[in-house]
């Protein structure tokens, strides 16, 4: 006898991790785990708020998994496309396994290279500042010039120096057009502190209100980056991360360095301290 499908809403989705959680109707004693592979036959990636129909699989530890799932109102891919992408995914997984063995050495080499370049730049700037002071005397102009040069180094190293309204405008446009995967930088005021998300990778979560009154959920990976321990309501937080659309204003994640160096590095800045 064929089982009837269960209806639910995708209430959480981690696109970078490839899994999420469904709230079933009627509601179960816990949300149902769903992996991206279960929906690989759909014509687009899942997103929060999608209605999902699925079969329920209960694991030995009491947790629920969704199987044989599909997204309501979304077309399925052709069988030819599905097989082609499955083969590509397998090849990609094999390449990632090989590359992961090299990532530690590559990361160390990149760090040494960055520190070496910064050291050279600091020496050049120090020499230029000394020579300039010899010419203009002790009027204080040379010190101002040197401080400006130092701030230029910080900006060139992809860390925050100043945040303009262009970031707010970019986020507003991404929200209006329901865009995903947009790299943005801006700042906002903390209006709500949420409990950590401890499913899979741990994330510190809080909500910011931007200058245009749009709200953003920040999901900061605290397995890869330090937690902001002193965060409080009303604090200003600057950020550089990846925007993902949802109906409540959007989500910012990837606010940290990528250990494998494949993704643009992000950061948070709070009370003058940078977290990445």
PyMOL commands that set and color helices and strands:
alter all, ss='L'
color gray80, all
select helices_A, chain A and resi 36-39+79-136+141-156+165-176
alter helices_A, ss='H'
color red, helices_A
select strands_A, chain A and resi 6-14+19-25+32-35+51-58+64-71+180-193+203-209+215-221+236-244+251-253+267-270+273-275
alter strands_A, ss='S'
color yellow, strands_A
deselect
rebuild
show_as cartoon
